[in-house]
Amino acid sequence: MLVTTQHILDQPATDDLAAWALAHAIHHRTREAVTTASSAAGGRSGDTDVTTIVLDDRPSPSQA
């Protein structure tokens, strides 16, 4: 995902502004989640090999 979104970001935003904006949001949030997960992995016990990243901008039920 990071490679594909970076490829889109390397193109001029004027080619497809909506795609560029979406790629920017996905790239930034995924990179942030991977960095956070990598930092947290240092203190994790050994049998957890999968990290799930959820990109969900919907408001929580208490905010709706």
All heavy atoms as a GROMACS GRO file, in nm:
protein
  471
    1MET      N    1   0.082  -0.117   0.000
    1MET     CA    2   0.000   0.000   0.000
    1MET      C    3   0.087   0.125   0.000
    1MET      O    4   0.059   0.219  -0.073
    1MET     CB    5  -0.094  -0.001   0.119
    1MET     CG    6  -0.186   0.117   0.119
    1MET     SD    7  -0.301   0.127   0.257
    1MET     CE    8  -0.379  -0.029   0.256
    2LEU      N    9   0.192   0.123   0.081
    2LEU     CA   10   0.279   0.240   0.087
    2LEU      C   11   0.349   0.266  -0.046
    2LEU      O   12   0.362   0.380  -0.088
    2LEU     CB   13   0.381   0.225   0.201
    2LEU     CG   14   0.323   0.235   0.341
    2LEU    CD1   15   0.428   0.197   0.446
    2LEU    CD2   16   0.269   0.374   0.368
    3VAL      N   17   0.391   0.161  -0.114
    3VAL     CA   18   0.460   0.177  -0.242
    3VAL      C   19   0.363   0.233  -0.347
    3VAL      O   20   0.398   0.327  -0.421
    3VAL     CB   21   0.521   0.044  -0.289
    3VAL    CG1   22   0.574   0.054  -0.430
    3VAL    CG2   23   0.632   0.000  -0.194
    4THR      N   24   0.244   0.180  -0.352
    4THR     CA   25   0.146   0.225  -0.451
    4THR      C   26   0.105   0.370  -0.426
    4THR      O   27   0.098   0.451  -0.520
    4THR     CB   28   0.022   0.134  -0.451
    4THR    OG1   29   0.064   0.002  -0.482
    4THR    CG2   30  -0.080   0.180  -0.553
    5THR      N   31   0.076   0.403  -0.302
    5THR     CA   32   0.037   0.541  -0.274
    5THR      C   33   0.153   0.637  -0.297
    5THR      O   34   0.132   0.748  -0.344
    5THR     CB   35  -0.020   0.558  -0.132
    5THR    OG1   36   0.074   0.508  -0.036
    5THR    CG2   37  -0.154   0.487  -0.117
    6GLN      N   38   0.275   0.594  -0.268
    6GLN     CA   39   0.390   0.681  -0.294
    6GLN      C   40   0.405   0.706  -0.444
    6GLN      O   41   0.437   0.816  -0.486
    6GLN     CB   42   0.519   0.620  -0.239
    6GLN     CG   43   0.640   0.712  -0.253
    6GLN     CD   44   0.623   0.841  -0.177
    6GLN    OE1   45   0.603   0.840  -0.056
    6GLN    NE2   46   0.629   0.953  -0.246
    7HIS      N   47   0.378   0.604  -0.525
    7HIS     CA   48   0.383   0.620  -0.670
    7HIS      C   49   0.283   0.727  -0.716
    7HIS      O   50   0.315   0.812  -0.799
    7HIS     CB   51   0.353   0.487  -0.740
    7HIS     CG   52   0.349   0.499  -0.888
    7HIS    ND1   53   0.462   0.518  -0.965
    7HIS    CD2   54   0.244   0.496  -0.974
    7HIS    CE1   55   0.426   0.528  -1.092
    7HIS    NE2   56   0.294   0.514  -1.100
    8ILE      N   57   0.163   0.726  -0.660
    8ILE     CA   58   0.062   0.827  -0.694
    8ILE      C   59   0.109   0.964  -0.647
    8ILE      O   60   0.096   1.064  -0.720
    8ILE     CB   61  -0.074   0.791  -0.633
    8ILE    CG1   62  -0.128   0.663  -0.698
    8ILE    CG2   63  -0.175   0.905  -0.649
    8ILE    CD1   64  -0.248   0.603  -0.626
    9LEU      N   65   0.166   0.972  -0.528
    9LEU     CA   66   0.212   1.100  -0.475
    9LEU      C   67   0.328   1.157  -0.554
    9LEU      O   68   0.349   1.279  -0.555
    9LEU     CB   69   0.250   1.085  -0.328
    9LEU     CG   70   0.135   1.050  -0.234
    9LEU    CD1   71   0.188   1.024  -0.094
    9LEU    CD2   72   0.031   1.160  -0.234
   10ASP      N   73   0.404   1.072  -0.621
   10ASP     CA   74   0.516   1.119  -0.702
   10ASP      C   75   0.469   1.184  -0.833
   10ASP      O   76   0.547   1.251  -0.899
   10ASP     CB   77   0.611   1.003  -0.734
   10ASP     CG   78   0.690   0.959  -0.612
   10ASP    OD1   79   0.698   1.035  -0.514
   10ASP    OD2   80   0.742   0.846  -0.616
   11GLN      N   81   0.341   1.165  -0.868
   11GLN     CA   82   0.285   1.227  -0.989
   11GLN      C   83   0.235   1.367  -0.952
   11GLN      O   84   0.199   1.393  -0.838
   11GLN     CB   85   0.168   1.143  -1.043
   11GLN     CG   86   0.200   0.997  -1.066
   11GLN     CD   87   0.318   0.978  -1.161
   11GLN    OE1   88   0.323   1.039  -1.266
   11GLN    NE2   89   0.412   0.894  -1.121
   12PRO      N   90   0.229   1.458  -1.050
   12PRO     CA   91   0.173   1.591  -1.021
   12PRO      C   92   0.028   1.580  -0.973
   12PRO      O   93  -0.050   1.503  -1.029
   12PRO     CB   94   0.180   1.663  -1.156
   12PRO     CG   95   0.279   1.587  -1.237
   12PRO     CD   96   0.275   1.445  -1.187
   13ALA      N   97  -0.006   1.654  -0.870
   13ALA     CA   98  -0.141   1.648  -0.815
   13ALA      C   99  -0.245   1.693  -0.917
   13ALA      O  100  -0.361   1.655  -0.909
   13ALA     CB  101  -0.150   1.735  -0.690
   14THR      N  102  -0.203   1.771  -1.014
   14THR     CA  103  -0.297   1.820  -1.115
   14THR      C  104  -0.346   1.710  -1.208
   14THR      O  105  -0.448   1.726  -1.275
   14THR     CB  106  -0.232   1.932  -1.199
   14THR    OG1  107  -0.110   1.883  -1.256
   14THR    CG2  108  -0.204   2.054  -1.115
   15ASP      N  109  -0.274   1.597  -1.216
   15ASP     CA  110  -0.318   1.486  -1.301
   15ASP      C  111  -0.453   1.432  -1.256
   15ASP      O  112  -0.540   1.404  -1.336
   15ASP     CB  113  -0.215   1.373  -1.303
   15ASP     CG  114  -0.091   1.408  -1.385
   15ASP    OD1  115  -0.092   1.512  -1.453
   15ASP    OD2  116   0.006   1.329  -1.379
   16ASP      N  117  -0.470   1.413  -1.127
   16ASP     CA  118  -0.596   1.365  -1.069
   16ASP      C  119  -0.594   1.404  -0.921
   16ASP      O  120  -0.545   1.329  -0.837
   16ASP     CB  121  -0.609   1.214  -1.087
   16ASP     CG  122  -0.745   1.161  -1.042
   16ASP    OD1  123  -0.822   1.236  -0.978
   16ASP    OD2  124  -0.773   1.043  -1.069
   17LEU      N  125  -0.644   1.522  -0.893
   17LEU     CA  126  -0.636   1.576  -0.757
   17LEU      C  127  -0.705   1.488  -0.654
   17LEU      O  128  -0.653   1.470  -0.543
   17LEU     CB  129  -0.694   1.718  -0.755
   17LEU     CG  130  -0.681   1.794  -0.623
   17LEU    CD1  131  -0.534   1.803  -0.581
   17LEU    CD2  132  -0.741   1.932  -0.635
   18ALA      N  133  -0.819   1.430  -0.688
   18ALA     CA  134  -0.890   1.345  -0.593
   18ALA      C  135  -0.808   1.221  -0.558
   18ALA      O  136  -0.797   1.183  -0.442
   18ALA     CB  137  -1.026   1.305  -0.649
   19ALA      N  138  -0.749   1.157  -0.660
   19ALA     CA  139  -0.665   1.039  -0.635
   19ALA      C  140  -0.543   1.076  -0.552
   19ALA      O  141  -0.503   1.003  -0.462
   19ALA     CB  142  -0.622   0.975  -0.767
   20TRP      N  143  -0.484   1.191  -0.583
   20TRP     CA  144  -0.366   1.236  -0.509
   20TRP      C  145  -0.402   1.262  -0.362
   20TRP      O  146  -0.330   1.220  -0.272
   20TRP     CB  147  -0.308   1.363  -0.572
   20TRP     CG  148  -0.175   1.400  -0.516
   20TRP    CD1  149  -0.053   1.361  -0.564
   20TRP    CD2  150  -0.150   1.480  -0.399
   20TRP    NE1  151   0.046   1.413  -0.484
   20TRP    CE2  152  -0.010   1.486  -0.383
   20TRP    CE3  153  -0.231   1.545  -0.309
   20TRP    CZ2  154   0.049   1.556  -0.279
   20TRP    CZ3  155  -0.172   1.615  -0.204
   20TRP    CH2  156  -0.033   1.620  -0.191
   21ALA      N  157  -0.514   1.328  -0.337
   21ALA     CA  158  -0.555   1.358  -0.200
   21ALA      C  159  -0.584   1.231  -0.122
   21ALA      O  160  -0.545   1.218  -0.005
   21ALA     CB  161  -0.678   1.450  -0.201
   22LEU      N  162  -0.653   1.136  -0.186
   22LEU     CA  163  -0.683   1.009  -0.120
   22LEU      C  164  -0.554   0.932  -0.092
   22LEU      O  165  -0.535   0.878   0.018
   22LEU     CB  166  -0.778   0.926  -0.205
   22LEU     CG  167  -0.826   0.794  -0.146
   22LEU    CD1  168  -0.895   0.817  -0.012
   22LEU    CD2  169  -0.919   0.725  -0.242
   23ALA      N  170  -0.463   0.929  -0.189
   23ALA     CA  171  -0.335   0.860  -0.170
   23ALA      C  172  -0.256   0.924  -0.057
   23ALA      O  173  -0.194   0.855   0.024
   23ALA     CB  174  -0.254   0.862  -0.300
   24HIS      N  175  -0.261   1.056  -0.048
   24HIS     CA  176  -0.188   1.126   0.059
   24HIS      C  177  -0.243   1.086   0.196
   24HIS      O  178  -0.167   1.055   0.288
   24HIS     CB  179  -0.200   1.278   0.040
   24HIS     CG  180  -0.129   1.355   0.146
   24HIS    ND1  181  -0.191   1.392   0.262
   24HIS    CD2  182  -0.001   1.398   0.154
   24HIS    CE1  183  -0.104   1.456   0.338
   24HIS    NE2  184   0.012   1.461   0.275
   25ALA      N  185  -0.376   1.087   0.209
   25ALA     CA  186  -0.438   1.051   0.336
   25ALA      C  187  -0.406   0.907   0.375
   25ALA      O  188  -0.367   0.878   0.489
   25ALA     CB  189  -0.589   1.072   0.330
   26ILE      N  190  -0.420   0.815   0.280
   26ILE     CA  191  -0.393   0.673   0.307
   26ILE      C  192  -0.246   0.652   0.340
   26ILE      O  193  -0.212   0.582   0.436
   26ILE     CB  194  -0.436   0.586   0.188
   26ILE    CG1  195  -0.588   0.586   0.175
   26ILE    CG2  196  -0.384   0.443   0.203
   26ILE    CD1  197  -0.639   0.524   0.048
   27HIS      N  198  -0.158   0.714   0.263
   27HIS     CA  199  -0.014   0.697   0.284
   27HIS      C  200   0.027   0.749   0.422
   27HIS      O  201   0.097   0.680   0.496
   27HIS     CB  202   0.064   0.771   0.174
   27HIS     CG  203   0.210   0.748   0.178
   27HIS    ND1  204   0.268   0.637   0.123
   27HIS    CD2  205   0.311   0.820   0.232
   27HIS    CE1  206   0.398   0.642   0.142
   27HIS    NE2  207   0.426   0.753   0.209
   28HIS      N  208  -0.020   0.869   0.454
   28HIS     CA  209   0.017   0.930   0.583
   28HIS      C  210  -0.032   0.846   0.701
   28HIS      O  211   0.044   0.816   0.793
   28HIS     CB  212  -0.040   1.072   0.591
   28HIS     CG  213  -0.018   1.136   0.722
   28HIS    ND1  214   0.103   1.185   0.763
   28HIS    CD2  215  -0.103   1.158   0.827
   28HIS    CE1  216   0.093   1.234   0.885
   28HIS    NE2  217  -0.031   1.218   0.926
   29ARG      N  218  -0.158   0.805   0.697
   29ARG     CA  219  -0.215   0.731   0.810
   29ARG      C  220  -0.159   0.590   0.820
   29ARG      O  221  -0.138   0.538   0.930
   29ARG     CB  222  -0.366   0.730   0.800
   29ARG     CG  223  -0.416   0.875   0.813
   29ARG     CD  224  -0.553   0.899   0.857
   29ARG     NE  225  -0.613   0.803   0.941
   29ARG     CZ  226  -0.737   0.760   0.922
   29ARG    NH1  227  -0.809   0.801   0.823
   29ARG    NH2  228  -0.788   0.672   1.006
   30THR      N  229  -0.132   0.526   0.706
   30THR     CA  230  -0.074   0.392   0.709
   30THR      C  231   0.068   0.398   0.762
   30THR      O  232   0.106   0.316   0.847
   30THR     CB  233  -0.077   0.328   0.569
   30THR    OG1  234  -0.212   0.323   0.523
   30THR    CG2  235  -0.018   0.189   0.571
   31ARG      N  236   0.144   0.493   0.714
   31ARG     CA  237   0.282   0.509   0.762
   31ARG      C  238   0.283   0.534   0.914
   31ARG      O  239   0.365   0.478   0.987
   31ARG     CB  240   0.348   0.623   0.687
   31ARG     CG  241   0.489   0.643   0.726
   31ARG     CD  242   0.552   0.754   0.642
   31ARG     NE  243   0.691   0.718   0.633
   31ARG     CZ  244   0.761   0.714   0.524
   31ARG    NH1  245   0.708   0.750   0.411
   31ARG    NH2  246   0.884   0.677   0.526
   32GLU      N  247   0.193   0.618   0.960
   32GLU     CA  248   0.182   0.648   1.103
   32GLU      C  249   0.147   0.521   1.182
   32GLU      O  250   0.205   0.493   1.287
   32GLU     CB  251   0.074   0.754   1.122
   32GLU     CG  252   0.067   0.813   1.259
   32GLU     CD  253  -0.035   0.926   1.260
   32GLU    OE1  254  -0.155   0.896   1.278
   32GLU    OE2  255   0.004   1.041   1.240
   33ALA      N  256   0.053   0.442   1.131
   33ALA     CA  257   0.011   0.318   1.199
   33ALA      C  258   0.124   0.216   1.202
   33ALA      O  259   0.145   0.149   1.303
   33ALA     CB  260  -0.112   0.260   1.132
   34VAL      N  261   0.198   0.204   1.092
   34VAL     CA  262   0.309   0.110   1.087
   34VAL      C  263   0.418   0.152   1.185
   34VAL      O  264   0.475   0.069   1.257
   34VAL     CB  265   0.365   0.097   0.943
   34VAL    CG1  266   0.497   0.024   0.941
   34VAL    CG2  267   0.263   0.029   0.853
   35THR      N  268   0.446   0.281   1.191
   35THR     CA  269   0.547   0.331   1.284
   35THR      C  270   0.506   0.304   1.428
   35THR      O  271   0.586   0.257   1.509
   35THR     CB  272   0.569   0.482   1.262
   35THR    OG1  273   0.613   0.503   1.129
   35THR    CG2  274   0.672   0.537   1.359
   36THR      N  275   0.379   0.329   1.459
   36THR     CA  276   0.328   0.304   1.594
   36THR      C  277   0.334   0.155   1.627
   36THR      O  278   0.376   0.117   1.736
   36THR     CB  279   0.184   0.356   1.607
   36THR    OG1  280   0.183   0.496   1.580
   36THR    CG2  281   0.127   0.330   1.745
   37ALA      N  282   0.291   0.071   1.533
   37ALA     CA  283   0.293  -0.074   1.555
   37ALA      C  284   0.435  -0.125   1.572
   37ALA      O  285   0.461  -0.212   1.655
   37ALA     CB  286   0.225  -0.146   1.440
   38SER      N  287   0.528  -0.070   1.495
   38SER     CA  288   0.669  -0.112   1.506
   38SER      C  289   0.725  -0.076   1.642
   38SER      O  290   0.798  -0.154   1.703
   38SER     CB  291   0.753  -0.045   1.397
   38SER     OG  292   0.713  -0.088   1.271
   39SER      N  293   0.690   0.042   1.692
   39SER     CA  294   0.736   0.084   1.825
   39SER      C  295   0.677  -0.003   1.934
   39SER      O  296   0.745  -0.041   2.028
   39SER     CB  297   0.698   0.230   1.850
   39SER     OG  298   0.760   0.314   1.757
   40ALA      N  299   0.549  -0.036   1.920
   40ALA     CA  300   0.480  -0.117   2.020
   40ALA      C  301   0.527  -0.262   2.017
   40ALA      O  302   0.523  -0.331   2.117
   40ALA     CB  303   0.329  -0.111   1.998
   41ALA      N  304   0.574  -0.309   1.902
   41ALA     CA  305   0.615  -0.449   1.888
   41ALA      C  306   0.734  -0.482   1.977
   41ALA      O  307   0.751  -0.597   2.016
   41ALA     CB  308   0.648  -0.480   1.742
   42GLY      N  309   0.813  -0.383   2.010
   42GLY     CA  310   0.929  -0.407   2.095
   42GLY      C  311   0.892  -0.462   2.231
   42GLY      O  312   0.965  -0.540   2.290
   43GLY      N  313   0.774  -0.425   2.283
   43GLY     CA  314   0.733  -0.471   2.415
   43GLY      C  315   0.632  -0.584   2.412
   43GLY      O  316   0.580  -0.624   2.515
   44ARG      N  317   0.603  -0.637   2.294
   44ARG     CA  318   0.502  -0.743   2.280
   44ARG      C  319   0.561  -0.880   2.305
   44ARG      O  320   0.677  -0.904   2.279
   44ARG     CB  321   0.451  -0.743   2.135
   44ARG     CG  322   0.314  -0.703   2.123
   44ARG     CD  323   0.253  -0.719   1.989
   44ARG     NE  324   0.337  -0.708   1.873
   44ARG     CZ  325   0.293  -0.681   1.753
   44ARG    NH1  326   0.165  -0.661   1.736
   44ARG    NH2  327   0.371  -0.676   1.650
   45SER      N  328   0.475  -0.971   2.352
   45SER     CA  329   0.522  -1.109   2.366
   45SER      C  330   0.529  -1.172   2.227
   45SER      O  331   0.460  -1.131   2.135
   45SER     CB  332   0.429  -1.188   2.457
   45SER     OG  333   0.300  -1.191   2.405
   46GLY      N  334   0.608  -1.276   2.211
   46GLY     CA  335   0.649  -1.329   2.082
   46GLY      C  336   0.548  -1.395   1.991
   46GLY      O  337   0.577  -1.414   1.876
   47ASP      N  338   0.428  -1.434   2.034
   47ASP     CA  339   0.344  -1.513   1.945
   47ASP      C  340   0.242  -1.430   1.866
   47ASP      O  341   0.156  -1.485   1.799
   47ASP     CB  342   0.273  -1.625   2.020
   47ASP     CG  343   0.184  -1.575   2.131
   47ASP    OD1  344   0.206  -1.463   2.178
   47ASP    OD2  345   0.093  -1.650   2.170
   48THR      N  346   0.253  -1.299   1.863
   48THR     CA  347   0.164  -1.215   1.784
   48THR      C  348   0.240  -1.167   1.660
   48THR      O  349   0.326  -1.083   1.669
   48THR     CB  350   0.114  -1.094   1.866
   48THR    OG1  351   0.054  -1.141   1.984
   48THR    CG2  352   0.016  -1.011   1.789
   49ASP      N  353   0.204  -1.224   1.543
   49ASP     CA  354   0.274  -1.191   1.420
   49ASP      C  355   0.196  -1.098   1.329
   49ASP      O  356   0.246  -1.053   1.228
   49ASP     CB  357   0.307  -1.318   1.340
   49ASP     CG  358   0.408  -1.406   1.412
   49ASP    OD1  359   0.485  -1.352   1.492
   49ASP    OD2  360   0.406  -1.527   1.388
   50VAL      N  361   0.070  -1.069   1.362
   50VAL     CA  362  -0.015  -0.992   1.274
   50VAL      C  363  -0.055  -0.861   1.341
   50VAL      O  364  -0.094  -0.859   1.457
   50VAL     CB  365  -0.143  -1.071   1.237
   50VAL    CG1  366  -0.237  -0.988   1.153
   50VAL    CG2  367  -0.106  -1.200   1.166
   51THR      N  368  -0.043  -0.753   1.267
   51THR     CA  369  -0.090  -0.623   1.312
   51THR      C  370  -0.200  -0.579   1.217
   51THR      O  371  -0.182  -0.583   1.096
   51THR     CB  372   0.024  -0.519   1.311
   51THR    OG1  373   0.125  -0.562   1.401
   51THR    CG2  374  -0.026  -0.382   1.351
   52THR      N  375  -0.313  -0.541   1.269
   52THR     CA  376  -0.424  -0.495   1.187
   52THR      C  377  -0.429  -0.343   1.191
   52THR      O  378  -0.426  -0.284   1.299
   52THR     CB  379  -0.558  -0.552   1.239
   52THR    OG1  380  -0.549  -0.694   1.238
   52THR    CG2  381  -0.674  -0.506   1.156
   53ILE      N  382  -0.435  -0.282   1.074
   53ILE     CA  383  -0.445  -0.137   1.062
   53ILE      C  384  -0.585  -0.106   1.009
   53ILE      O  385  -0.623  -0.153   0.903
   53ILE     CB  386  -0.338  -0.081   0.968
   53ILE    CG1  387  -0.198  -0.111   1.023
   53ILE    CG2  388  -0.358   0.068   0.947
   53ILE    CD1  389  -0.086  -0.078   0.928
   54VAL      N  390  -0.660  -0.026   1.082
   54VAL     CA  391  -0.795   0.012   1.041
   54VAL      C  392  -0.794   0.162   1.010
   54VAL      O  393  -0.760   0.243   1.096
   54VAL     CB  394  -0.898  -0.018   1.152
   54VAL    CG1  395  -1.037   0.027   1.112
   54VAL    CG2  396  -0.895  -0.166   1.188
   55LEU      N  397  -0.832   0.195   0.887
   55LEU     CA  398  -0.845   0.335   0.846
   55LEU      C  399  -0.994   0.365   0.836
   55LEU      O  400  -1.059   0.331   0.738
   55LEU     CB  401  -0.777   0.358   0.712
   55LEU     CG  402  -0.628   0.323   0.707
   55LEU    CD1  403  -0.575   0.340   0.566
   55LEU    CD2  404  -0.550   0.408   0.804
   56ASP      N  405  -1.051   0.425   0.938
   56ASP     CA  406  -1.195   0.448   0.944
   56ASP      C  407  -1.219   0.589   0.997
   56ASP      O  408  -1.190   0.619   1.112
   56ASP     CB  409  -1.258   0.344   1.037
   56ASP     CG  410  -1.409   0.350   1.038
   56ASP    OD1  411  -1.466   0.444   0.978
   56ASP    OD2  412  -1.470   0.262   1.099
   57ASP      N  413  -1.270   0.676   0.910
   57ASP     CA  414  -1.294   0.815   0.948
   57ASP      C  415  -1.437   0.841   0.996
   57ASP      O  416  -1.472   0.955   1.022
   57ASP     CB  417  -1.265   0.908   0.829
   57ASP     CG  418  -1.117   0.920   0.802
   57ASP    OD1  419  -1.036   0.897   0.893
   57ASP    OD2  420  -1.081   0.951   0.687
   58ARG      N  421  -1.516   0.735   1.005
   58ARG     CA  422  -1.652   0.755   1.052
   58ARG      C  423  -1.650   0.801   1.197
   58ARG      O  424  -1.565   0.759   1.276
   58ARG     CB  425  -1.732   0.626   1.042
   58ARG     CG  426  -1.758   0.583   0.899
   58ARG     CD  427  -1.833   0.454   0.895
   58ARG     NE  428  -1.744   0.348   0.947
   58ARG     CZ  429  -1.778   0.222   0.963
   58ARG    NH1  430  -1.900   0.183   0.934
   58ARG    NH2  431  -1.693   0.134   1.007
   59PRO      N  432  -1.744   0.890   1.234
   59PRO     CA  433  -1.748   0.931   1.375
   59PRO      C  434  -1.790   0.814   1.462
   59PRO      O  435  -1.864   0.726   1.419
   59PRO     CB  436  -1.855   1.041   1.377
   59PRO     CG  437  -1.931   1.027   1.251
   59PRO     CD  438  -1.843   0.954   1.153
   60SER      N  439  -1.740   0.813   1.584
   60SER     CA  440  -1.780   0.707   1.677
   60SER      C  441  -1.928   0.726   1.709
   60SER      O  442  -1.982   0.835   1.697
   60SER     CB  443  -1.696   0.712   1.804
   60SER     OG  444  -1.721   0.833   1.873
   61PRO      N  445  -1.996   0.619   1.752
   61PRO     CA  446  -2.141   0.630   1.780
   61PRO      C  447  -2.174   0.741   1.878
   61PRO      O  448  -2.278   0.803   1.867
   61PRO     CB  449  -2.176   0.493   1.838
   61PRO     CG  450  -2.072   0.401   1.782
   61PRO     CD  451  -1.947   0.484   1.770
   62SER      N  452  -2.085   0.772   1.971
   62SER     CA  453  -2.114   0.878   2.068
   62SER      C  454  -2.105   1.018   2.005
   62SER      O  455  -2.159   1.113   2.058
   62SER     CB  456  -2.017   0.870   2.187
   62SER     OG  457  -1.885   0.889   2.142
   63GLN      N  458  -2.036   1.029   1.890
   63GLN     CA  459  -2.023   1.158   1.823
   63GLN      C  460  -2.129   1.178   1.716
   63GLN      O  461  -2.148   1.287   1.666
   63GLN     CB  462  -1.886   1.170   1.756
   63GLN     CG  463  -1.771   1.171   1.853
   63GLN     CD  464  -1.637   1.174   1.782
   63GLN    OE1  465  -1.627   1.154   1.661
   63GLN    NE2  466  -1.532   1.198   1.858
   64ALA      N  467  -2.197   1.072   1.676
   64ALA     CA  468  -2.294   1.081   1.566
   64ALA      C  469  -2.422   1.148   1.608
   64ALA      O  470  -2.459   1.165   1.714
   64ALA     CB  471  -2.323   0.942   1.510
   0.00000   0.00000   0.00000
